[in-house]
Amino acid sequence: MVTTPTKQEIIYPERDGNPMSDNTKQFRWIVTIQGGLDALFRNDPNVFVAGDLLWYPIEGDNKIRSAPDAMVVFGRPKGDRGSYLQWREENIPPQVVFEVLSPGNTLTEMAKKLGFYDRHSVEEYYLYDPDKVDLSGWLRSSTSGKLEVIDPIDNWISPRLGVRFDMSGEELQIYRPDQQPFATYVELAMAREEAEALLEAERQRVQALEARLREMGVDPGQL
């Protein structure tokens, strides 16, 4: 009996061997952008946000891939993934991607990434160089169908995300639609500690006032 050999299963690696970042500044920005986006869409179950996740756009080809520093996919559920296999995600590509430059990135490498995102239907692509405090952006044109440079980029509001990019200071600021800025984990921790300190001060003030009322023979619970 002659048997037909089964087609060898194609493996889509979940790691490409490259580090997430080359230095602390790049890592901090990647985490801040990914975390800010995740927080922005935390209440929408159909927006998937990821950082440094391999994206395979074509079934059957494990060589065509990219791992954006941050990406947002509208129309896909939240949840853990080892990689983003587009054909298993209703063939929906990431609509928005971010890259954060490091000194090790070359012009050729970044040109290839732009070409990849252009070919595979990304709608918005943002590239930030934290050393030069330089932000570039591309938006898919409704006329040409290609990614075209956003100019000017300062105070640009992302059509998909609703966030605003402010380049007026010493470094990039990204503001949510409610005008709250994206923050680092340290900044978030400091804000939480400040809020907790204010709450504790208010609790002590109320306790002191209640004690004073009792000394005057007044029951605070009856007020």
C-alpha positions as CSV (number, residue, x, y, z in Angstrom):
1,M,0.0,0.0,0.0
2,V,1.4,3.4,-1.0
3,T,0.8,6.2,1.5
4,T,1.0,9.8,0.7
5,P,3.4,11.6,3.0
6,T,1.7,14.2,5.1
7,K,2.7,17.8,4.6
8,Q,5.2,18.9,7.2
9,E,3.8,21.2,9.8
10,I,5.2,24.7,9.5
11,I,6.5,26.1,12.8
12,Y,6.1,29.8,13.5
13,P,8.7,30.6,16.1
14,E,7.6,32.9,19.0
15,R,11.1,34.4,19.3
16,D,13.4,35.9,16.6
17,G,16.5,35.9,18.7
18,N,16.6,39.7,18.9
19,P,16.5,41.6,22.2
20,M,13.5,43.7,23.0
21,S,15.7,46.7,23.4
22,D,19.3,47.8,23.3
23,N,19.3,50.2,26.2
24,T,17.3,51.4,29.2
25,K,16.0,54.5,27.4
26,Q,14.6,52.5,24.5
27,F,13.1,49.9,26.9
28,R,11.5,52.6,29.0
29,W,9.8,54.1,26.0
30,I,8.6,50.8,24.7
31,V,7.1,49.9,28.0
32,T,5.5,53.3,28.5
33,I,3.9,53.3,25.0
34,Q,2.7,49.7,25.2
35,G,1.4,50.2,28.8
36,G,-0.3,53.5,27.9
37,L,-2.1,52.0,25.0
38,D,-3.1,49.0,27.1
39,A,-4.5,51.3,29.8
40,L,-6.3,53.4,27.2
41,F,-8.2,50.5,25.8
42,R,-8.5,48.4,29.0
43,N,-12.3,48.5,29.0
44,D,-12.7,47.5,25.3
45,P,-12.6,43.7,25.0
46,N,-12.1,43.9,21.3
47,V,-8.9,45.8,21.2
48,F,-5.7,43.8,21.4
49,V,-2.5,45.6,22.5
50,A,0.9,43.9,22.4
51,G,4.6,44.8,22.7
52,D,7.5,43.0,21.0
53,L,5.2,40.3,19.6
54,L,6.0,38.5,16.4
55,W,3.4,39.1,13.7
56,Y,3.1,36.6,10.9
57,P,0.8,38.0,8.1
58,I,0.9,35.1,5.7
59,E,0.0,31.5,6.4
60,G,2.6,29.1,5.2
61,D,5.5,31.5,5.3
62,N,7.4,31.8,8.6
63,K,10.1,34.0,7.1
64,I,7.8,37.0,6.5
65,R,7.4,38.5,10.0
66,S,7.9,41.5,12.2
67,A,7.8,42.3,15.9
68,P,6.7,45.9,16.4
69,D,7.7,47.5,19.6
70,A,4.0,48.1,20.2
71,M,0.9,47.3,18.1
72,V,-2.8,47.8,18.4
73,V,-5.4,45.6,16.7
74,F,-9.0,46.7,16.6
75,G,-11.5,44.0,16.2
76,R,-9.6,41.2,18.0
77,P,-10.2,40.1,21.6
78,K,-7.7,40.6,24.4
79,G,-5.8,37.6,25.6
80,D,-2.3,36.1,25.7
81,R,-0.6,35.0,22.5
82,G,2.7,33.5,21.7
83,S,2.7,35.3,18.3
84,Y,0.1,37.1,16.2
85,L,-0.9,34.6,13.4
86,Q,-3.0,36.9,11.2
87,W,-5.0,34.1,9.4
88,R,-6.2,32.9,12.9
89,E,-7.3,36.4,13.8
90,E,-9.9,36.8,11.0
91,N,-7.1,38.1,8.8
92,I,-7.1,41.4,10.6
93,P,-3.6,43.1,10.6
94,P,-2.5,45.5,13.3
95,Q,-3.9,48.9,12.4
96,V,-1.4,50.9,14.4
97,V,2.3,50.1,15.1
98,F,5.1,51.9,17.0
99,E,8.8,51.5,16.8
100,V,11.4,53.1,19.2
101,L,14.8,53.7,17.7
102,S,18.1,52.7,19.4
103,P,21.6,53.6,18.3
104,G,21.9,50.0,16.9
105,N,19.1,50.5,14.4
106,T,20.2,51.1,10.8
107,L,18.5,53.1,8.1
108,T,18.3,50.0,6.0
109,E,16.6,48.1,8.8
110,M,14.0,50.8,9.4
111,A,13.3,51.2,5.6
112,K,12.6,47.5,5.5
113,K,10.2,47.9,8.4
114,L,8.4,50.7,6.7
115,G,8.1,48.6,3.6
116,F,6.7,45.7,5.6
117,Y,4.1,47.8,7.3
118,D,3.1,49.4,4.0
119,R,2.7,46.0,2.3
120,H,0.8,44.4,5.1
121,S,-2.0,47.0,5.6
122,V,-0.9,48.9,8.7
123,E,-2.9,52.1,8.8
124,E,-0.7,54.2,11.1
125,Y,3.0,53.8,11.8
126,Y,4.9,55.9,14.4
127,L,8.7,55.9,14.8
128,Y,10.3,57.7,17.8
129,D,14.0,58.4,18.3
130,P,14.3,59.2,22.0
131,D,18.0,60.3,21.7
132,K,17.2,62.9,19.1
133,V,13.6,63.5,20.4
134,D,12.4,63.0,16.9
135,L,9.0,61.6,15.9
136,S,8.0,60.5,12.4
137,G,4.6,59.2,11.4
138,W,3.0,57.6,8.4
139,L,-0.7,57.4,7.6
140,R,-2.3,55.2,4.9
141,S,-3.7,57.5,2.2
142,S,-7.2,57.0,1.0
143,T,-6.2,58.0,-2.5
144,S,-2.9,56.2,-3.1
145,G,-3.5,53.4,-0.7
146,K,0.1,53.7,0.6
147,L,1.6,54.9,3.8
148,E,2.4,58.6,3.5
149,V,4.4,60.9,5.8
150,I,2.5,62.8,8.4
151,D,3.6,66.4,8.2
152,P,3.5,68.2,10.5
153,I,3.6,65.6,13.3
154,D,3.6,68.0,16.3
155,N,0.1,68.0,17.9
156,W,-1.0,65.3,15.5
157,I,-4.0,63.3,16.7
158,S,-4.1,59.6,15.7
159,P,-7.3,58.9,13.8
160,R,-7.4,55.4,15.3
161,L,-6.2,55.9,18.8
162,G,-7.3,59.4,19.5
163,V,-4.0,60.2,21.2
164,R,-2.1,63.4,20.6
165,F,1.6,63.7,20.1
166,D,3.2,66.8,21.6
167,M,6.8,67.6,20.6
168,S,7.1,71.0,22.2
169,G,9.0,69.9,25.3
170,E,12.3,68.2,26.0
171,E,10.9,64.8,25.0
172,L,7.8,63.4,23.4
173,Q,4.5,63.6,25.3
174,I,1.6,61.4,24.3
175,Y,-1.8,62.5,25.6
176,R,-4.9,60.4,25.9
177,P,-8.2,61.8,24.6
178,D,-8.9,62.9,28.2
179,Q,-5.6,64.9,28.1
180,Q,-3.9,62.6,30.6
181,P,-0.3,61.9,29.6
182,F,1.2,58.5,29.1
183,A,3.3,57.9,32.1
184,T,6.2,55.6,33.2
185,Y,5.7,53.1,35.9
186,V,7.7,55.3,38.3
187,E,5.5,58.3,37.5
188,L,2.3,56.2,38.0
189,A,3.7,54.9,41.3
190,M,4.4,58.5,42.5
191,A,1.0,59.7,41.5
192,R,-0.6,56.8,43.4
193,E,1.5,57.5,46.5
194,E,0.5,61.2,46.3
195,A,-3.2,60.3,46.0
196,E,-2.9,57.9,48.9
197,A,-1.2,60.6,51.0
198,L,-4.0,63.0,50.2
199,L,-6.6,60.5,51.2
200,E,-4.8,59.8,54.5
201,A,-4.5,63.5,55.2
202,E,-8.2,63.9,54.6
203,R,-9.0,60.8,56.8
204,Q,-7.0,62.3,59.7
205,R,-8.6,65.7,59.2
206,V,-12.1,64.1,59.5
207,Q,-11.1,62.1,62.6
208,A,-9.7,65.3,64.2
209,L,-13.0,67.1,63.4
210,E,-15.1,64.2,64.8
211,A,-13.0,64.2,68.0
212,R,-13.5,67.9,68.4
213,L,-17.2,67.6,68.0
214,R,-17.4,64.8,70.6
215,E,-15.5,67.1,73.0
216,M,-18.2,69.6,72.5
217,G,-20.8,67.0,73.2
218,V,-21.9,66.6,69.6
219,D,-22.3,63.1,68.1
220,P,-20.8,63.2,64.6
221,G,-23.1,60.4,63.6
222,Q,-26.2,62.5,64.2
223,L,-25.0,65.2,61.8
